[in-house]
Amino acid sequence: MSLYVGVPLIIVAALSEAAVLPLFRISGLQPNLVLTLLVAWLMVRGSGEAFVLIAIGGGVLGLVDGAPLGTALLALAPLLLLEDLRGARLVEGEPILTVVFMLAATGAYHLVYLLVFTAQGQAGSWAAAATEVILPTAFLNVVLVLPIYGLLWAASGGRRRRAAYA
Amino acid sequence: MGTGFILLALSGIGVMRPVEDASYVLIGPLESGLRAVAQPLADIATNYTDIRDLTRENEALRTENERLSSEIARLREEATRQQQLERLLEVKEALAGQELLGADILARDPSNLRELIAINRGSDDGIRTGMAVVTEGTTLVGTVTRVESSHAWVALVTDVDSAVSALILESRDQGVVSGGYNRRLAMEFVSQDATVKEGDTVVTSGLGGTYPAGLVIGRVTGVSGDRQAVFRRVTVESLASLSRVETVLVIASFGALELTAP
């Protein structure tokens, strides 16, 4: 497991998010595949690789979404702050921390999109966006991030990073 | 050679017949024995050849099967596309006099906050922002919101930023159909005395000059709003399968009017 796997994976995830997931929306909503993959990668593999993947994932997603170019990259950028928060050890247990980070990342991600859409004069009610889009999407992302985290954790040989930190 | 001629001559006059008979008696069993031993080998050789032939034939049939399967898939796809094009042609006939541009859908915006699709026609094809986009049954899909040289983005009617002047076909009651999050579509500003009911058809009214009149938007699925409220709220379901639509028509001859106050 390394960037040799991560880079193609994040590109495929970005393309799938735009081409495949819209066909399988649940109540008009789909999970943010790139965001969940990045959160899981950050948790399992650390910030070094995740930073590269954030740049690539954001770049590809920006090319295929309908928002102004750069919005996706900007929306994924708050993930960089999560690594700092991680040191604070707000919660014990990596899976729980992953869920907390996923919720925070989903909120920040949509907040950036809402800000950009509002700046363009195109966003609807923020309250409606929060209750009807962001919260249900956060739930979908949490459901998705746990198996992705588990797979990455297993593929990375059971958390080699933990040993490296110790 | 001489012996051969002699034996041939003796055989001709029947002198050698007893010898020939005796030889059959002796050689026959040997021959049978050898045949019995050789037969399985011959069978194996024959079977091997047969198996090889059958394997080759099987492979050929497999290849043929794959080719036919892919041909069937291609023909099915073509038939589906043909049906789509036929339905779009009907739209073209229904919108006679309008210049229509066919377009395929390239991508869908993955954001849950917007309902946008990208089409493979852009400014090079004469697409401009504000043009209306329709599909089968002259059903309104949305409006072109951003144009690049080779492609354009279309905001669907279900997009949160979409608002279309509309009327109920049966009762002629007017309102504004606006999109919402989660692909919700609602008709607002419908007066309390409107006689709208479930199943009624909602079409564009043409008011405001943003869309041509008479484009189908959807069907009424619910009516709410108590008597004290100023307006009734009507929920609408788009008649176009917006999440599955693959081909659309852009009404290129109709541009949004820039209306100014009198």
Boltz contact constraints between the chains, C-beta under 6 A:
constraints:
  - contact:
      token1: [A, 17]
      token2: [B, 110]
      max_distance: 6.0
  - contact:
      token1: [A, 18]
      token2: [B, 107]
      max_distance: 6.0
  - contact:
      token1: [A, 18]
      token2: [B, 110]
      max_distance: 6.0
  - contact:
      token1: [A, 22]
      token2: [B, 108]
      max_distance: 6.0
  - contact:
      token1: [A, 27]
      token2: [B, 182]
      max_distance: 6.0
  - contact:
      token1: [A, 28]
      token2: [B, 182]
      max_distance: 6.0
  - contact:
      token1: [A, 28]
      token2: [B, 183]
      max_distance: 6.0
  - contact:
      token1: [A, 29]
      token2: [B, 112]
      max_distance: 6.0
  - contact:
      token1: [A, 64]
      token2: [B, 107]
      max_distance: 6.0
  - contact:
      token1: [A, 65]
      token2: [B, 109]
      max_distance: 6.0
  - contact:
      token1: [A, 65]
      token2: [B, 110]
      max_distance: 6.0
  - contact:
      token1: [A, 65]
      token2: [B, 111]
      max_distance: 6.0
  - contact:
      token1: [A, 66]
      token2: [B, 109]
      max_distance: 6.0
  - contact:
      token1: [A, 66]
      token2: [B, 116]
      max_distance: 6.0
  - contact:
      token1: [A, 66]
      token2: [B, 153]
      max_distance: 6.0
  - contact:
      token1: [A, 113]
      token2: [B, 111]
      max_distance: 6.0
  - contact:
      token1: [A, 113]
      token2: [B, 113]
      max_distance: 6.0
  - contact:
      token1: [A, 122]
      token2: [B, 161]
      max_distance: 6.0
  - contact:
      token1: [A, 124]
      token2: [B, 160]
      max_distance: 6.0
  - contact:
      token1: [A, 128]
      token2: [B, 181]
      max_distance: 6.0
  - contact:
      token1: [A, 132]
      token2: [B, 181]
      max_distance: 6.0
  - contact:
      token1: [A, 132]
      token2: [B, 182]
      max_distance: 6.0
  - contact:
      token1: [A, 133]
      token2: [B, 112]
      max_distance: 6.0
  - contact:
      token1: [A, 133]
      token2: [B, 113]
      max_distance: 6.0
  - contact:
      token1: [A, 133]
      token2: [B, 181]
      max_distance: 6.0
  - contact:
      token1: [A, 137]
      token2: [B, 112]
      max_distance: 6.0
